[in-house]
């Protein structure tokens, strides 16, 4: 699934992107050589006490779950407030390099980037559509539709929310030939008031897919932007 035509226009690339407020920076560390493991990081400074924090996650793509022992964090409570979040992240990455280097991870390139969010008035729950050129032929075209499906109970910092991503595979006639419910639809997250798909990309083999999801957290310290990923392996 290397080259796909999106049903919308996107612009701007980069391994990291930032949102407003107490916002995390997302780092695409990349897929392992076999595409079965995905690594990413995020970092920033807390909104109230300006403590730097950093996190690195190792994901089993097929299971859509963290690899046991594959989550690494620099605690904001123990961090030096004089350094930046980027510095804290660099220190964490250096500290765990001996553990994650075995994956030989490389970030997604332009040929595997399928979607990048841009402000265009569309809702976070609008369907994203694209054609799979890599696996399509002159006689048989393959299309995908991606829809974020969230649900919320309560409001503000007391909200409990959950979501899943509906992935549908269609043929040229529009008939459904496969569906996937990506995520953990029964898992409720406290204080998460919104979700949005920021980025979609695949590995070089076209067998693995990553959805980068931006989530908005509200708690006693204010509003924060954080990232998570959902994954699927065909």
N, C-alpha and C positions, 0 to 999 in steps of 0.2 A: 504494500500500500504506500509506495514511495511518492507518487505524484498524483494529487487529487485536485479537482476543481471545486472550489467552495461555492456555495450558493449566495455568498456575499463577499464584499471586497474587504481586505484587511491590509494594514500598513504597519511598518515598523517591526524590527526584529531585535532580539537580544537575549542573553542568558538570564538577565535580571530585569524586573520591572517593579515599579513602586506605585503605591496608591497614597492618597492624602491622609493626614492625621498621624496617629500612632501606627505607622504602616510597616509591615515586614517587607523585606526585599527577598524575592524568590531567586534561587540559583539552581539552574538545571545542570546537575553534575553529569547525568546521562545514563544511558543503558549499558549494561554489561556487554561483553563481546558477543554472547549468545542471545541477547535480547530478553532473557528471562528474569533479569533483575534490573530495577530502576532506582537510582539514587538522586535525592534532591536535598537542598538546604534552604534555610531562611534565617534572617537575622534582622536586628533593629535595636531600638532603645525604648524602654518603657516610658509611658506617657507622663507619669507623675514624678518619679524619682530619677528618670533619665539613666537608668541602669542598662548597660548593653546586654544583649542576650543573643544566643545562636543555637541552631538546631540542625542536625543532619539525620535523614531518614533513609533506610534501605528497605525497598519494597519487593516482595515476591509478586511479579506481575500476574501470573496465573491465579494465585490465591487472593490477589488484591488485599494483601495484608503485610505488615512489617515482618522482615526477616528476624527471627529470634536473636536478641542481643544486638540488633542493627539500628537502634535509635540512640543518638548521641546528643547531649545538651550541655551548654554552659549555663549554669544557674545565674539569673540576674542578681540574686541576693549576694552571691559571692564574687560578682564581677567588679572590676575597677571602673568606677563611673567616669574616669578621665579618658578612657579609650572609647573608640567608636564601635558601633555594632559590627561594622565591616571588619574591624581589627579583631573583635571577639570571635567572629566567624572564621577568620584566617587562622587564629590560634587553635580553635577547635578542629579545623580541617587538618592542620599540621599534626595535632595530637592523635587523631584517629586514622591518619594516612596509611599506617601499616595494616590497618584492618580493612579499609575499603579499596586499597590499591589492587587487590586480587581480582576485582571485577573489571579492571581496565576500562572504566566507564568513559564514554565520550558523549558530549551534548548533542541534542538534535540539530541537524543542519537544515538549510532551506528546503532541501528536497523531501524532508520528512515532516516538515511543519504543515499541518492541515488547516489550522484555524488560529487566529489571534484576535482577541476582543478589541474593538474600537468603539468609541462613543458615536452612535448613529441613531439613537432614539429607540432602538429595539429593546424589548424586555429580556430579562435574564432567562425567561422560560420560553422564548421564541425558539422554534426548531432551526437547527443548523443543518444544512444539506450540502453534500458534496459527492462527486463521482470518483470511483476508484479506477483510475486510468491504468494502474499497474496490473490489475487483475481482470480488466475488461478486454474484450476482443471486438472485432468488427461485427461479429454475430451475437455477441453477448455482453451487454453493459451491466455494470454493478454500481449501485448508488447506496449511500448511507444517509440516515437522518438521525440527528442527536437532539434529545430534548431533556432539559433539566426539570425534574419534578420534585419541588420542595413542599413541605407542610410545616405549619407552625402552631404551637399551643401557647397562648399568653402573649405578652408584649415586653419590650425592653429587656432589661437584665434578667427578668424572670421567665423569659421565653424558653421553651424547649422545642427544638426543631430537628428535622431529619430530611433526607433527600435521597433520591437515586437518579441515575441517568439512563434514559430509555434509548437504546441503540437499535436501530432497525435497518436491515439490509433488504434492498429491493432490486428487482430487475428492470429492464427498460420499459416494460409495460406498467410498472408501478405496483406489481404484485410483491407481497412480502415473502421473502425466502429465508429469513432468519431474524430473530430478535434476541437481545440481551438486556437484562436489567443489571446495570453496573452500579456497584456501591453497596451500602448497608442500610436499606430502607427502614429497618426497624430500630436502628440505633439513634437515640435522642441526644442532642447536644445542648447543654444549658448555655443560655446567653447568646447563641448564634442567631442573629436577626435577619441575615440574608446570605445567599449563595449566588455565585456567578461563575460560569465557565470562562476562564481567562485564556486558555491555550489548549490546543489538541495537537498531539504529534505522535508519530509511530517510530519504530526502530527500523533499521535498514532492511530487515527481512520482510517487513510488512505484517508480521505475525503478532506484534505487541502494540498496544495503544495506551497512551497516557492522557488523562484529562486533568489539567491543572485547575483547581477550583479555589476562587477567592471567597473567604468567609468573613463576615463582619461580626465582631464580638463586642457585646456591651456588658460591663460590670461596674463595680464601685469606682474604678479608676477612670472610667470614660469609655470611649469607643476605639477599638483596635481592628486593624486589618491583618489577617493571617491567611496562610495558604495550606492546602492539602491536595492530595492527588487520589484519583480513582484509576484503576488499571484493568485491562482485559487482554487476554491472549487468545487468539483465534486458533 
